Amino acid sequence: MQGRNYRCGHGGWGHPGLYKTAPVNIEETEEGYKLYLYAPAMAKEYISITTQNDVLSIQYKAENENAGTHFTRREYRPGEIQRVFELRGKVDTDKIKATYAEGILTIDLPKTEAAKKPSHEVPLG
């Protein structure tokens, strides 16, 4: 799996109104991949996970959650997140499952049968 970040402008966690990158860990097992996206304080109803043309897209776009709120200090700004991952034929897209709990979006990406084949050593003659 190969990840790509799409951001408008300079982006990053500190620039409100622009796409933010969210840290991701990807674990590989014999049966598939587990993608863990760190995304605290996101409302589930604004998370979108789609696959098209062997590409996994994760987007978050919330409405103005803090309209009318006066902050005396603000270190975290909600905003838009977009992450895109090329699946390269390794994931059975019909069996993808996702959960969101305690600020972590977890996506289970089962491998295709072709991707499950173990590697083997080729003898050198």
Buried (B, 14 or more C-beta within 10 A) or exposed (E): BEEEBEBEEEBEBEBEEBBBBBEBEBEEEEEBBBBBBEBEEBEEEBBEBEBEEEBBBBBBEBEEEEEEEEEEEEEEEBBBBBBBBBBEEBBBBEEBEBEBEEEEBBBBBBBBEEBEEEEEEEEEE
